[in-house]
């Protein structure tokens, strides 16, 4: 089982990601066993889509957890991820270049989502994206 930490990442000064400029906005970072998802090969090109991450706490199903900075998930090769709820675990099943699973303690996962939401100051520093373009077909 992997350790998960979910934190808001506020961008106050202008920065550029994938040729798109952002400032005064919030993104979400996830650390898996202490490593940011930005540094994990299976998910490095992903940006967390908060509404789906939050929904993935209950129930299990397919969620669009990752998107691209341009808000088009399939632009970065993302599709829906099956999130399984199995006993005390929440498991992400990624099927990108290869099949990969990440298993987290359910209580810790939900606690981290709740804690992250409390730390966000979205009225002052809103999300870097308001909506995303959902793939046409649920795969």
HULIN-V368417 format. One record per residue. N is the residue number from 0. RES is the residue in one letter. PHI is phi in radians with two decimals (* if undefined). PSI is psi in degrees with one decimal (NA if undefined). BURIAL is I if it has 9 or more other C-alpha atoms within 8 Angstrom, else O. Layout:
# HULIN-V368417
n=N res=RES phi=PHI psi=PSI burial=BURIAL
n=N res=RES phi=PHI psi=PSI burial=BURIAL
This chain:
# HULIN-V368417
n=0 res=X phi=* psi=140.0 burial=O
n=1 res=X phi=-1.74 psi=148.8 burial=I
n=2 res=X phi=-1.43 psi=138.8 burial=I
n=3 res=X phi=-2.26 psi=135.3 burial=I
n=4 res=X phi=-2.27 psi=128.1 burial=I
n=5 res=X phi=-2.08 psi=122.4 burial=I
n=6 res=X phi=-2.37 psi=147.3 burial=I
n=7 res=X phi=-1.30 psi=146.3 burial=I
n=8 res=X phi=-2.15 psi=103.3 burial=O
n=9 res=X phi=-1.49 psi=131.7 burial=I
n=10 res=X phi=-1.88 psi=105.7 burial=I
n=11 res=X phi=-1.69 psi=-40.0 burial=O
n=12 res=X phi=-1.63 psi=150.8 burial=O
n=13 res=X phi=-1.01 psi=132.0 burial=I
n=14 res=X phi=-2.37 psi=162.8 burial=O
n=15 res=X phi=-2.17 psi=127.7 burial=O
n=16 res=X phi=-2.15 psi=124.7 burial=O
n=17 res=X phi=0.90 psi=38.6 burial=O
n=18 res=X phi=1.38 psi=6.6 burial=O
n=19 res=X phi=-1.98 psi=129.3 burial=O
n=20 res=X phi=-1.56 psi=136.1 burial=O
n=21 res=X phi=-2.28 psi=145.2 burial=I
n=22 res=X phi=-2.72 psi=153.3 burial=I
n=23 res=X phi=0.83 psi=58.9 burial=I
n=24 res=X phi=-2.58 psi=167.6 burial=I
n=25 res=X phi=-2.07 psi=136.6 burial=I
n=26 res=X phi=-2.13 psi=172.9 burial=I
n=27 res=X phi=-2.07 psi=134.0 burial=I
n=28 res=X phi=-1.96 psi=144.7 burial=I
n=29 res=X phi=-2.14 psi=130.5 burial=I
n=30 res=X phi=-1.85 psi=124.8 burial=I
n=31 res=X phi=-1.92 psi=115.8 burial=I
n=32 res=X phi=0.89 psi=40.5 burial=O
n=33 res=X phi=1.49 psi=-2.6 burial=O
n=34 res=X phi=-1.90 psi=128.5 burial=O
n=35 res=X phi=-1.09 psi=143.9 burial=I
n=36 res=X phi=-1.04 psi=-24.0 burial=I
n=37 res=X phi=-1.11 psi=-19.1 burial=O
n=38 res=X phi=-1.93 psi=8.8 burial=O
n=39 res=X phi=-1.80 psi=121.9 burial=I
n=40 res=X phi=-0.91 psi=-39.5 burial=O
n=41 res=X phi=-1.20 psi=-23.4 burial=O
n=42 res=X phi=-2.29 psi=11.2 burial=I
n=43 res=X phi=-1.02 psi=-29.4 burial=I
n=44 res=X phi=-1.64 psi=16.1 burial=O
n=45 res=X phi=-1.80 psi=145.0 burial=I
n=46 res=X phi=-2.01 psi=129.7 burial=I
n=47 res=X phi=-1.14 psi=130.2 burial=I
n=48 res=X phi=-1.71 psi=100.7 burial=I
n=49 res=X phi=-0.92 psi=-48.3 burial=O
n=50 res=X phi=-0.98 psi=-38.0 burial=O
n=51 res=X phi=-1.30 psi=-37.8 burial=I
n=52 res=X phi=-1.06 psi=-44.2 burial=I
n=53 res=X phi=-1.08 psi=-44.6 burial=O
n=54 res=X phi=-1.14 psi=-28.4 burial=O
n=55 res=X phi=-1.18 psi=-9.5 burial=I
n=56 res=X phi=-1.15 psi=-27.3 burial=I
n=57 res=X phi=-2.90 psi=133.0 burial=O
n=58 res=X phi=-1.59 psi=-176.5 burial=O
n=59 res=X phi=-1.24 psi=156.6 burial=I
n=60 res=X phi=2.81 psi=-165.8 burial=O
n=61 res=X phi=-1.66 psi=129.3 burial=O
n=62 res=X phi=-2.31 psi=146.5 burial=I
n=63 res=X phi=-1.63 psi=75.8 burial=I
n=64 res=X phi=-1.24 psi=-29.9 burial=I
n=65 res=X phi=-2.10 psi=146.4 burial=I
n=66 res=X phi=-2.38 psi=-172.3 burial=I
n=67 res=X phi=-1.86 psi=161.1 burial=I
n=68 res=X phi=-1.05 psi=-23.9 burial=I
n=69 res=X phi=-1.46 psi=-1.2 burial=O
n=70 res=X phi=1.35 psi=12.9 burial=I
n=71 res=X phi=-2.00 psi=99.7 burial=I
n=72 res=X phi=-0.94 psi=-45.1 burial=I
n=73 res=X phi=-1.26 psi=-10.4 burial=I
n=74 res=X phi=-1.13 psi=-29.8 burial=O
n=75 res=X phi=-1.83 psi=12.6 burial=I
n=76 res=X phi=1.46 psi=17.7 burial=O
n=77 res=X phi=-1.66 psi=146.9 burial=I
n=78 res=X phi=-2.45 psi=-173.7 burial=I
n=79 res=X phi=-1.14 psi=145.7 burial=I
n=80 res=X phi=-2.00 psi=131.8 burial=I
n=81 res=X phi=-1.36 psi=124.4 burial=I
n=82 res=X phi=-1.91 psi=113.7 burial=I
n=83 res=X phi=-1.73 psi=137.7 burial=I
n=84 res=X phi=-1.88 psi=109.1 burial=I
n=85 res=X phi=-2.27 psi=103.7 burial=O
n=86 res=X phi=1.05 psi=-123.7 burial=O
n=87 res=X phi=-1.56 psi=12.4 burial=O
n=88 res=X phi=-2.06 psi=150.8 burial=I
n=89 res=X phi=-2.06 psi=125.0 burial=I
n=90 res=X phi=-2.13 psi=126.6 burial=I
n=91 res=X phi=-1.58 psi=128.4 burial=I
n=92 res=X phi=-1.92 psi=103.0 burial=I
n=93 res=X phi=-1.63 psi=138.6 burial=I
n=94 res=X phi=-2.33 psi=77.1 burial=O
n=95 res=X phi=-1.81 psi=-103.3 burial=O
n=96 res=X phi=-1.32 psi=-28.5 burial=O
n=97 res=X phi=-2.68 psi=165.4 burial=O
n=98 res=X phi=-1.33 psi=129.9 burial=O
n=99 res=X phi=-2.53 psi=140.4 burial=O
n=100 res=X phi=-2.16 psi=144.6 burial=O
n=101 res=X phi=-2.21 psi=122.5 burial=I
n=102 res=X phi=-1.95 psi=129.3 burial=I
n=103 res=X phi=-2.20 psi=151.3 burial=I
n=104 res=X phi=-1.15 psi=126.4 burial=I
n=105 res=X phi=-1.00 psi=-47.7 burial=I
n=106 res=X phi=-1.08 psi=-42.6 burial=O
n=107 res=X phi=-1.14 psi=-42.5 burial=I
n=108 res=X phi=-1.02 psi=-51.9 burial=I
n=109 res=X phi=-1.12 psi=-39.9 burial=I
n=110 res=X phi=-1.08 psi=-41.1 burial=O
n=111 res=X phi=-1.17 psi=-40.5 burial=I
n=112 res=X phi=-1.10 psi=-46.3 burial=I
n=113 res=X phi=-1.10 psi=-44.8 burial=O
n=114 res=X phi=-1.10 psi=-43.5 burial=I
n=115 res=X phi=-1.07 psi=-44.0 burial=I
n=116 res=X phi=-1.06 psi=-38.2 burial=O
n=117 res=X phi=-1.17 psi=-30.1 burial=O
n=118 res=X phi=-1.41 psi=-17.1 burial=O
n=119 res=X phi=-1.30 psi=144.3 burial=O
n=120 res=X phi=-2.11 psi=66.9 burial=O
n=121 res=X phi=-1.24 psi=-19.9 burial=O
n=122 res=X phi=-1.22 psi=-35.5 burial=O
n=123 res=X phi=-1.61 psi=-40.3 burial=O
n=124 res=X phi=-2.22 psi=86.4 burial=I
n=125 res=X phi=-1.23 psi=171.9 burial=I
n=126 res=X phi=-1.06 psi=152.2 burial=I
n=127 res=X phi=-1.22 psi=-13.6 burial=O
n=128 res=X phi=-2.46 psi=143.0 burial=O
n=129 res=X phi=-1.64 psi=-40.2 burial=O
n=130 res=X phi=-2.56 psi=168.7 burial=O
n=131 res=X phi=-2.23 psi=160.1 burial=I
n=132 res=X phi=-1.56 psi=109.1 burial=O
n=133 res=X phi=-1.30 psi=136.9 burial=O
n=134 res=X phi=-0.97 psi=147.1 burial=O
n=135 res=X phi=-1.10 psi=-37.8 burial=O
n=136 res=X phi=-2.03 psi=136.8 burial=O
n=137 res=X phi=-1.39 psi=117.3 burial=O
n=138 res=X phi=-1.72 psi=NA burial=O
